Amino acid sequence: MEPVPTQDGTPTLVHPGYGEAYHPRQGALLQARRLYLEKTRTHLHPAPRVLEVGLGLMVNFRVALESALERGVHLRYLAVEKEPLPPEVLRQISLPLPRAEAVFGELLAVWPAEVFRGPWGELRVLFGRVEALSLPKAWATAVYLDPFSPRVNPEAWEEGVLCRLRLALRRGGRLATYSAQGAFRRALKAAGFRVHRVPGVGKREWTVGIAVEAPPG
Ligand SMILES: C[S@@+](CC[C@H](N)C(=O)[O-])C[C@H]1O[C@@H](n2cnc3c(N)ncnc32)[C@H](O)[C@@H]1O
C-alpha cells in the first residue's frame, strides 16, 4: 500500500480489497479535525473519552491527542479495529502534529499493542469486529464512527451496533460520522440518538447523533 496525498497535503491509503480510501480526498486531517474532533466537542472536553470504530491510520487518534496535549488534558481513547495495519505501513503516514507525532513514534515501536499509556493518557485497542465485541457501558464522551462505507462494511452500521454505541456513550455524548445515508440515519434514531444533519466539507452533509434518549430494550 502506497500513501496517496489528499488535498490538505496529508496522506491516506486505499484499501486494496474494498477500493475505498481511508479518508476523503478533500483531506485526511481536515476531516479528523472538522468532523470527529469538533463535531463531538472533544476539543472542548476537560477529560475526553473517545470510542472509535475503525482506528485505521490513526489520524483521528492523533488529532484528538494533539488537542489534548495542547490543552493539557488527559485523553482516554478506546478503538476497535478488525484489520490493524503493520507498523511499516503506518510509519509512512506522518502528520503535521508535532506533539502527537512524538507519541505516535513511541507507539509504533510497540505496535500492535492492546494498551499504550503515557503521561498524556491511554490508548486501548480492541482487535476484532465491532459487531462481535463487548463495549463498556456509559463510558465515552464521544464516539467516532469511521468504518468504510455501508456498502463495503454494512455490519458496522447496523442498528444492533448503534444500540451498543449508544449504551457506551454517556448521556449527552455525541457520535459523529461522515455517512449521511438514509437507512443509517433511521437506525441511529431507533438506537436512541437525536440525529442532526450538519454541513460537511467536501460532502454536502455529515451526521451527528446526540445520546439523549435511553436506548431501546
Ligand atoms: C475509514 S478507515 C478509518 C480511518 C481512521 N479512523 C483514521 O483516523 O485513520 C476504516 C477502518 O475501519 C475498520 N473496520 C471496518 N469495519 C470494521 C468492523 N466491523 N469492526 C472493526 N473495524 C472495522 C477498517 O479495518 C479500517 O481500518
The ligand as an SDF file (V2000), in Angstrom:
LIG
                    3D

 27 29  0  0  0  0  0  0  0  0999 V2000
  -12.1100    4.7070    7.0010 C   0  0  0  0  0  0  0  0  0  0  0  0
  -10.9390    3.6850    7.8270 S   0  0  0  0  0  0  0  0  0  0  0  0
  -10.6900    4.5070    9.3830 C   0  0  0  0  0  0  0  0  0  0  0  0
   -9.7270    5.6600    9.3560 C   0  0  0  0  0  0  0  0  0  0  0  0
   -9.2600    6.0460   10.7370 C   0  0  0  0  0  0  0  0  0  0  0  0
  -10.3440    6.4090   11.6120 N   0  0  0  0  0  0  0  0  0  0  0  0
   -8.1650    7.0750   10.7720 C   0  0  0  0  0  0  0  0  0  0  0  0
   -8.2690    8.0350   11.5500 O   0  0  0  0  0  0  0  0  0  0  0  0
   -7.1770    6.9120   10.0630 O   0  0  0  0  0  0  0  0  0  0  0  0
  -11.9780    2.3340    8.3240 C   0  0  0  0  0  0  0  0  0  0  0  0
  -11.3870    1.3580    9.3150 C   0  0  0  0  0  0  0  0  0  0  0  0
  -12.4540    0.6340    9.9130 O   0  0  0  0  0  0  0  0  0  0  0  0
  -12.0750   -0.6980   10.1010 C   0  0  0  0  0  0  0  0  0  0  0  0
  -13.3160   -1.5030   10.1630 N   0  0  0  0  0  0  0  0  0  0  0  0
  -14.2230   -1.6630    9.1870 C   0  0  0  0  0  0  0  0  0  0  0  0
  -15.2520   -2.4440    9.5910 N   0  0  0  0  0  0  0  0  0  0  0  0
  -14.9800   -2.7620   10.8870 C   0  0  0  0  0  0  0  0  0  0  0  0
  -15.6510   -3.5810   11.8420 C   0  0  0  0  0  0  0  0  0  0  0  0
  -16.7930   -4.2040   11.5530 N   0  0  0  0  0  0  0  0  0  0  0  0
  -15.0930   -3.7020   13.0620 N   0  0  0  0  0  0  0  0  0  0  0  0
  -13.9060   -3.0910   13.3520 C   0  0  0  0  0  0  0  0  0  0  0  0
  -13.2220   -2.3250   12.4710 N   0  0  0  0  0  0  0  0  0  0  0  0
  -13.7420   -2.1610   11.2530 C   0  0  0  0  0  0  0  0  0  0  0  0
  -11.2320   -0.9910    8.8610 C   0  0  0  0  0  0  0  0  0  0  0  0
  -10.3910   -2.1100    9.0610 O   0  0  0  0  0  0  0  0  0  0  0  0
  -10.4690    0.3190    8.6850 C   0  0  0  0  0  0  0  0  0  0  0  0
   -9.2380    0.2910    9.3490 O   0  0  0  0  0  0  0  0  0  0  0  0
  1  2  1  0
  2  3  1  0
  2 10  1  0
  3  4  1  0
  4  5  1  0
  5  6  1  0
  5  7  1  0
  7  8  2  0
  7  9  1  0
 10 11  1  0
 11 12  1  0
 11 26  1  0
 12 13  1  0
 13 14  1  0
 13 24  1  0
 14 15  1  0
 14 23  1  0
 15 16  2  0
 16 17  1  0
 17 18  1  0
 17 23  2  0
 18 19  1  0
 18 20  2  0
 20 21  1  0
 21 22  2  0
 22 23  1  0
 24 25  1  0
 24 26  1  0
 26 27  1  0
M  CHG  2   2   1   9  -1
M  END
$$$$
